[in-house]
Amino acid sequence: MGVKFRQARETIHIAIEMIDQYYLSISQEMTAKAFKVKLMHPQAVILHQVTVLLISSKFDEIDDNITAIRDLREYVYKQVAQQHRRDNQLVPSFN
């Protein structure tokens, strides 16, 4: 995802480190089954990825290369729509 939004390698590494630390801290507070059900759902994973990419982008990138929230929103909507089509569910609106 970081490559799709033309982020620097350092920004991608920061995002990966952030999500690893988040999952590590949360996993210690819940059972493996609860962790898998709550945090490994495809929609939750997409949300986590977008969040850490945005934070790391704000931290490391120059102003011209910071990922725009509207671009991330479009990306999330497309990913969630694809997941819902796979699951044969209705697509939610993010407006």
N, C-alpha and C positions, 0 to 999 in steps of 0.2 A: 504494500500500500504506500509506503514511503517513496518508493521509486515512481509510482504512478503520479504522485504529486510533486515530483522532482525535488525531493528533499536531499540534503547532504548526508553522506554516510554517518557522520557524527550525530546528526539529528535522529537518524534511524536507530543508531545504537543507544542513544539516550532513551528513546521511546521503548525499545526492547527491555532495557534495564528497569525502566519504570513499571512496565507491565509485569515483569518477573517479580519485582519487589511487592507489587500489589497482590498478585496471586499467592505469593509465599506468605504474606502476612494474613491474608484472608483464610487460606487453607489451614492454618494452624488453629483457627477459631471454629472450624466446622468439620463435620465428618466428610469422608471422601465422597460418599454418595450425594450429600447435600451440596458439596462443592461442584460436583459434575452437573447436577440438575440446575442449580442456580446460576453458576458462573460460566459454564461451558455451553450454554444454549447459544446457537449461532447468532441470534440477535444481540445477546449480551456481549459476546466476543467482538462483534463489529463495533458496538458502542465503546468497549474498552480500547480497541485499537484506535478509533477515531479520537478519543479523548487524549490518550497519551501522545499521539502524533501531533495534535494541536498544541498541547502543553510543551512538548519538546521543540516544536517548530518556533513557538514564541520565545523559548529560552535560547536557542542556538542559531536560528536563521537570521539573515539580514532582512530588513523590512520588505524588500522586493520579492523575497522568496517564501514569505510566511503563507501557509495554506489558508485560503479564504474559507470562512465558515460556510458560505453558500455552496462552495465546491464540495466540502465535506458532507453537507446536508444532502446534496444530490447523490453523492456516492452511497451514503447510508440508505437513502430511500431506494435506490436501485438494488442494493444488496438485500435489504429486507424484502422487497418485492419479489426478488428471485427466490428467496427462502420460502416465502409464503406460497408462491406458485408450486414449489417442490412439495410443500406440505398440503396443497389444495385448500388454502385458507384465503380469506379476504385480505386485501392489502390495506393496512392502516394509513391514515393521513397524518402527516407531521406538521400540518399548518395550524 
